[in-house]
């Protein structure tokens, strides 16, 4: 079963962040702790690391897009797995 990758609460008062750019493409292998994309808060740009291992199945957000904290931005799972 695919794992949802969500924008984490970064412990700030920020309610949304900017997804600057993806570092992984759909179909790329992903290891736990590996950077998936760069996000920017009002104070800093940071790498968003995967907490799942497998293949980046689907990216839901484009580069240079504002995203609310808690929103699903991608799915990581097993190769060939489909997202409903």
N, C-alpha and C positions, 0 to 999 in steps of 0.2 A: 504494500500500500504506500502510495506517495506521501511524502512529508511536506506540509505547507511551510514555506519560508516566509516569515512575517517580519515587518519592521519592528525591532525591539524598542521597548521603553528605555531610553538611554539615561534615565535618571535625571532628566532636566525637565523644565516646564514646557518643552517643545511638544507641540501636538502634531506637527508634520515636518518631514524632512524632504530634501531634494535628492532623488536618485541621480547622481552625476553621470555615472557610466557603469555598464556591466563589464566585469573582468572575465566572465565565463559566458560561453555561447551554449545554446540548446544543444544537447547531445554530448557535451563535455563531461568527463569524469570529475567528480567532486569528492574531496576528502573532508572529514569533520575538521573544522577549524580553518579551512581554506577560504580565502576571500572570494566572494561571489560578485560583489559590486562595491562601488564607492558611494557613500551617502554624506550629505552635508546638513549640519544643523545650523542654527544661527551663530554658533561659536566655532565649529571645527568641521573638517572633512575627515571621515574615518572609513575604514573597510568594514563591510558587513560580512562576517564569517558564517559559514554554513555550520549548523548544528546537526546536519544529517549527512550521510555518506551514500554515494551512488552516482547517478547521472542527472544532470540538470535537464529535466523533462520539458519544462515550459517556463518562459518568462512572461509575466503578465503586465509589466510596466516598461515603458520605453525610457531610454536615456533622457536626462534633462527634464524630469517630471517630478512634481510635488506628490508626496505620498503621506497619508496619515499613519501615525504610530499604530501598530496593530494590524494594518492591512497586509493581506497576502500578496507577495510580489513574485513568487515563483514556487515551483514544485521540484523536489528532488526525490528520485525513486530508482527502480530497477530499469535497466535498458529495455525498451519495448513496451513498457507500462503506459497505459493511456490515462489521460486526465478527463474526468467527466465534468 
